[in-house]
Structure formats: structure tokens, C-alpha cells
């Protein structure tokens, strides 16, 4: 566990040790022990802390460097089928692509692949 992350998260919200401990339903000395490294939170306490600070347990444990738990969920997507147009909301230069533009993009990729296949 990276101890400075707990302190940084708490101070980022401008919360006192007492206020944080109260929100978690634990004693101030218990939470202070987590921040100082004299105590280790249980798995249940770690999950509560992550929820309280709207981050992931992986961030608190130092396994990832981003606070946003959404990034962890998004990183599980390894492949997306572009031909499923209803599931997409893509943009270029801040402007959403229309359905027609997506179809043109897919057609371009298919044509490019065909040309590459013929040249080999």
C-alpha cells in the first residue's frame, strides 16, 4: 500500500482525519494508523476507503497510477467490432462521426486490406 496516497486523497477533499474516520465508521486513531503505516486496513476497510474516495483499491495499493476507477473498467476492452455501429460513439478532432462517416471509414479499411492482399 502506498501510504502517501491515502493522505493525498484525504487532503484533496480537504477532510480532517476525524471526518474521514467518521465517514468510514472507524476510530480516528485507526484511520491515522492506516495513513502512517502502523496499521493495515482489512480487505473490507480497503474497499470502503476506495469507495469513499471514489477510486480503486488498485490505486490505493499502488498497482495502478490513475485514480479514476473507470479507467480500470475501460482497460478490459481489448477488441471492439467497428461494424456494430449502434454501439459506437467515435469522434475525430472533437466532432462525433456520423453513421455515414463510420461506414466510409470501414469501407476504406476493407479496400486498403484488399489492396495489401493483392500486392503480397
C-alpha positions in Angstrom: 0.0 0.0 0.0 1.3 3.4 -0.9 0.7 5.4 2.3 1.0 8.8 0.8 -2.0 8.1 -1.5 -4.4 7.9 1.5 -3.1 11.2 2.8 -3.2 12.8 -0.7 -6.8 11.6 -1.3 -8.0 12.8 2.1 -6.3 16.2 1.8 -7.5 16.6 -1.8 -11.1 16.5 -0.4 -10.0 18.9 2.5 -11.1 16.4 5.0 -9.7 16.0 8.5 -8.6 12.7 9.9 -11.7 12.7 12.2 -14.2 13.5 9.4 -12.7 10.7 7.3 -12.8 8.2 10.1 -16.4 9.2 10.9 -17.4 8.6 7.3 -15.8 5.2 7.4 -17.3 4.3 10.8 -13.9 3.7 12.5 -11.9 5.4 15.2 -9.7 8.4 14.2 -6.7 6.5 15.6 -7.4 3.5 13.4 -7.5 5.7 10.2 -4.5 7.6 11.3 -2.7 4.3 11.6 -3.6 3.5 8.0 -2.1 6.7 6.8 1.1 6.4 8.9 1.6 2.7 8.1 1.3 1.5 11.6 -1.9 -0.4 10.7 -3.1 -2.2 7.6 -6.8 -2.0 6.6 -8.7 -5.2 6.2 -10.0 -6.0 2.7 -13.4 -4.8 3.7 -11.9 -1.5 5.1 -9.8 -1.1 1.9 -12.9 -1.4 -0.2 -14.8 1.1 1.9 -11.9 3.6 1.7 -11.7 3.2 -2.1 -15.5 3.8 -2.4 -15.3 6.8 -0.1 -12.6 8.4 -2.2 -14.1 7.3 -5.5 -11.0 5.4 -6.6 -10.0 1.8 -6.9 -8.3 -0.4 -4.4 -5.6 -0.9 -7.0 -4.8 2.8 -6.9 -4.5 2.7 -3.1 -2.3 -0.4 -3.2 -0.1 1.2 -5.8 -0.9 -1.3 -8.6 -2.1 1.5 -11.0 -1.1 5.1 -11.2 -4.5 6.6 -12.1 -7.2 7.5 -9.5 -10.1 7.1 -11.8 -11.7 3.6 -11.4 -13.4 4.0 -14.8 -10.0 3.6 -16.5 -9.7 0.2 -14.9 -13.0 -0.9 -16.4 -12.3 0.6 -19.8 -8.9 -1.2 -19.9 -10.6 -4.6 -20.0 -11.9 -3.8 -23.5 -9.4 -5.4 -25.8 -11.3 -5.6 -29.1 -14.3 -3.7 -30.5 -16.1 -4.6 -33.7 -16.5 -1.4 -35.7 -19.2 -2.8 -37.8 -21.5 -2.7 -34.8 -22.3 0.9 -35.4 -25.1 1.2 -32.8 -22.6 0.6 -30.0 -20.1 3.3 -31.1 -19.7 7.0 -30.4 -16.4 7.9 -32.0 -15.1 11.3 -32.6 -12.3 13.0 -34.6 -11.0 16.4 -33.6 -13.7 16.7 -31.0 -16.6 16.1 -33.5 -18.6 13.0 -33.4 -18.5 10.8 -36.5 -21.8 10.3 -38.3 -23.0 6.8 -39.2 -22.1 7.6 -42.8 -18.5 8.6 -41.8 -18.2 5.4 -39.9 -19.3 3.4 -42.9 -16.8 5.2 -45.1 -14.0 4.5 -42.6 -14.9 0.8 -42.5 -15.0 0.8 -46.4 -11.6 2.5 -46.5 -10.0 -0.1 -44.2 -11.6 -3.0 -46.2 -10.3 -1.6 -49.5 -6.9 -1.0 -48.1 -6.7 -4.6 -46.9 -7.8 -5.9 -50.3 -5.0 -3.8 -52.0 -2.4 -5.1 -49.5 -3.6 -8.7 -50.0 -3.2 -8.4 -53.8 0.3 -7.0 -53.5 1.6 -10.0 -51.5 
